[in-house]
Amino acid sequence: MSKQKLAAWIDAHFDEEVGLLQQLLRVPTDTPPGNNAPHADMVADLVKAYGWSAEKHAVPGQVVRDYGMESITNLIVRRPYGAGGPTVALNAHGDVVPPGDNWTYPPYGGVVADGFIYGRAAAVSKCDFATYIFAVRALEALGAPLKGGLELHFTYDEEFGGLLGPGWLLEQKLTRPDYVIAAGFSYNIITAHNACLQLEITVHGKSGHGAMPETGHDALQAAARILNAIYGQLPELKKIKSKIAGIDSPTMLVGRIDGGTNTNVVPGKVVMKMDRRMIPEEDPVEVEAQVRALIENAVQGVPGITLEIRRLLLSHALRERPGTEQLVASIQQNAEVFIGEKIPAQGTPLYADARLYGEHGIPAVLYGAGPRTVPESNAKKADERLNLDDLRKATKVVACTLFDFLGE
């Protein structure tokens, strides 16, 4: 009966939940430039109305600027209950990509129309600030005895990789939960995701006059050899298959190339940025060594050419850990009741900052409000939107899952 009471409380307060989400959407957190502290300050003020205190953990300004952003304040709301239970953390990120053009609705309007709410971060992942806050409020309003504790982690570095978001909270030993539910979508539970290696490859040659190309060393010709080596490797990567549903094969691409000085000058320098996604079964150390060797061998012995290879990012895979299956079982059971279907637990080729909890040995899954697929939500595109019915369902599922873990 208690779970039906949780659901009834959420229904009774749903307009208030939508109103909270509108407020969250109306304060921009475009990253870049990444001035995210004002949003955190607003969230800390909003939760005061519920009698909660949000700890503000500001990342030092110079660290943030060196990282490429302007300000980051991560929040922890701690809700301790009775002795003997686990600590469950709920994590959603407030930083988002800039809105871009071609919006029908104002990107920071939080407009509700035809059962949807529109705005940048409506689906990824300010919606789950609302999901998680109201799931916890419902749990506490129930009046049932609770054990263990809850933490809300509202962080502001996912688009850049998470190291100054959850990564900062964990490295500074500000938190050590037993389980984590991180922002996701209502119709599946993500238990694993790919790793990502990003490298910057600088090819140094020597500029020369276009009428006398032999006086230079063409960095672009050398870069072309590297490109051919990288893309020539793709058929081999296709043969590597993950055993995890939702994840297929590793991928590799060059996403950006800059170089040369003018049309009539032999290019003396070319810079390429590449992305290599690794399935959870791969070893990132081995993969990085292989990719570096592939690049170096492509230009070995080419006169006048030198290389610099700099790692931009190494994001590890999220893998299932002991305890993951308990989270999955509870969410699936509650979803059957409130969504009316058995939702799958699977992997995704994307990567998210939930992996950082996994790297600390904490079982983590991605689950929250949102559609079946990323494209349906227009996430990172114009007219990003969330079906309000999905917000309602996810809030009920999360509240009941918390009750499974923390109810006496």
Salt bridges, closest charged atoms under 4 A:
ASP11 OD1 - ARG392 NH1 2.83
ASP11 OD1 - LYS396 NZ 2.91
GLU16 OE2 - ARG137 NH1 2.83
ASP41 OD1 - LYS56 NZ 3.01
ASP45 OD1 - LYS48 NZ 3.60
GLU55 OE1 - HIS57 NE2 2.82
GLU55 OE2 - ARG78 NE 2.54
ASP95 OD1 - HIS93 ND1 3.21
GLU140 OE2 - ARG79 NE 2.85
GLU151 OE2 - ARG78 NH1 3.24
GLU151 OE1 - HIS153 NE2 2.78
GLU158 OE1 - HIS93 NE2 3.70
GLU159 OE1 - LYS380 NZ 3.04
GLU171 OE2 - HIS360 NE2 3.51
GLU200 OE1 - ARG310 NE 3.16
GLU236 OE2 - LYS239 NZ 3.01
ASP248 OD1 - LYS241 NZ 3.15
ASP258 OD2 - ARG256 NE 2.85
ASP275 OD1 - ARG277 NE 2.89
GLU282 OE2 - ARG276 NH2 2.94
GLU288 OE2 - ARG292 NE 3.12
GLU288 OE1 - ARG311 NH2 2.96
GLU308 OE2 - HIS204 NE2 2.49
GLU341 OE2 - ARG372 NH1 2.93
GLU384 OE1 - ARG120 NH1 2.60
ASP389 OD2 - LYS393 NZ 3.40
ASP404 OD1 - LYS3 NZ 2.69
